[in-house]
Amino acid sequence: MAFNTIMNVGDGIQYEAKADAAITPGMLVEELSTGNIQKQATAKANVENAVAIENHLIGEDIADDYATGDNVLYRVYGSGQQALLILKQGETVAISDSVEAAGGGEVQKLTSAGTNPVGIARNAVDANASTATPLVNRRVIVRFF
């Protein structure tokens, strides 16, 4: 399944901030006290549904990373909206599996009930290969709670 945009269902509210470090479109992001943003850092944390999107304003797509200091476009999604996120290497999700923040801007299958789910997977993804799974094959559509 190939996509060329992070936005899937619903537009969310778009923001822009400088990258504190390299960020890949599809990563969960969080704002710092400096006003910059970074990859969402803490696994299993209660996170805002803020997702870096491709810089469509200058013709870039989901394969084009933001560098440190770049202005990053990101959107905050509401309940029921969907976006294309990045599944952590070594994880596998099935349709309707709940996912949570994995740290590093990625998501993983919910590890235990009662933690902080972000949403549910809308497609099955297997990134549990013995060798590194290419990023394009670790994209999972997530419907936010």
C-alpha positions in Angstrom: 0.0 0.0 0.0 1.7 3.2 -1.1 0.7 6.7 0.1 2.1 10.1 -0.8 0.6 12.1 2.0 0.4 11.7 5.8 -3.1 13.1 6.0 -5.6 10.3 5.5 -9.1 11.2 6.9 -9.7 14.7 8.4 -7.4 17.6 8.1 -6.5 18.4 11.7 -5.2 21.8 12.6 -1.9 22.8 11.0 1.0 24.4 12.8 4.6 25.1 12.0 7.7 25.1 14.3 11.5 24.6 14.0 12.9 21.1 14.2 15.1 20.5 17.2 16.6 17.5 15.4 15.8 15.6 12.2 12.1 14.6 11.9 10.4 12.3 9.4 6.9 12.9 8.2 4.6 10.6 10.0 6.3 10.9 13.3 4.5 11.9 16.5 6.0 15.3 17.6 5.9 17.3 20.8 6.6 21.0 21.5 9.5 22.0 23.6 9.7 25.0 26.0 11.9 26.7 23.4 8.9 26.7 20.9 10.8 24.1 18.8 9.4 20.6 18.2 11.1 17.2 18.5 10.1 13.6 17.9 7.8 12.5 20.7 10.3 11.1 23.1 8.6 8.9 25.7 7.2 5.5 25.2 3.7 4.8 26.5 3.2 8.5 27.4 -0.1 10.3 27.1 0.6 12.3 24.0 -1.1 15.0 21.8 -2.1 13.6 18.4 0.5 15.9 16.8 2.0 14.4 13.6 4.7 15.8 11.3 3.4 16.0 7.7 5.2 16.3 4.4 6.2 19.8 3.3 3.7 20.0 0.4 4.2 23.8 0.2 7.6 23.2 -1.5 6.7 20.0 -3.3 8.2 17.5 -0.8 6.6 14.2 0.0 6.6 11.7 2.9 10.1 10.4 2.0 11.7 13.9 2.5 12.9 14.3 6.1 13.2 17.7 7.9 16.7 18.6 9.1 17.6 20.3 12.4 16.4 23.9 12.2 13.9 23.4 9.3 10.4 24.7 9.7 8.3 21.6 10.2 4.7 21.4 9.2 2.6 19.4 11.6 -1.0 18.8 12.3 -2.9 18.0 15.5 -5.7 15.5 14.8 -9.0 15.0 16.6 -10.9 11.9 17.5 -11.9 9.9 14.5 -9.4 11.5 12.2 -6.7 9.3 10.6 -3.0 9.8 9.6 -0.2 7.7 8.4 2.3 7.0 11.2 5.5 5.0 11.6 5.5 1.7 13.3 8.5 0.9 15.4 10.9 -1.7 13.9 10.3 -5.1 15.4 6.5 -4.5 15.9 3.5 -6.1 14.2 -0.1 -4.8 14.2 -3.3 -6.1 12.8 -6.3 -4.2 11.8 -8.1 -2.8 14.9 -5.1 -3.3 17.2 -4.7 -0.3 19.6 -1.4 1.5 19.3 0.6 3.7 21.7 3.6 6.0 21.5 6.8 4.1 21.3 9.2 7.0 21.7 11.4 8.3 18.9 8.2 9.6 17.2 7.0 6.1 16.3 4.1 3.9 17.5 3.9 0.4 18.7 1.1 -2.1 19.6 -0.5 -1.3 22.9 1.5 -3.1 25.5 -1.1 -3.3 28.3 -4.6 -2.3 28.9 -5.1 1.0 30.8 -2.1 2.7 29.4 -2.2 5.5 26.9 -3.5 4.4 23.5 -3.1 6.9 20.6 -5.7 5.2 18.3 -6.3 2.0 16.4 -4.5 0.5 13.4 -6.6 0.6 10.2 -4.2 -1.6 8.2 -2.0 -4.6 9.1 1.8 -4.0 9.2 4.6 -6.5 9.9 7.9 -4.8 10.8 9.1 -7.8 12.8 11.6 -8.9 10.2 15.1 -10.2 11.2 16.6 -7.4 9.1 15.6 -3.8 9.1 12.2 -3.2 7.5 12.3 -0.3 5.0 10.4 2.8 6.3 8.0 2.6 3.5 6.8 -0.8 4.8 6.4 0.4 8.4 3.7 3.0 7.6 0.4 2.3 9.5 -2.9 4.2 9.2 -4.0 5.2 12.7 -7.5 6.4 13.6 -7.1 8.6 16.6 -9.1 8.2 19.8 
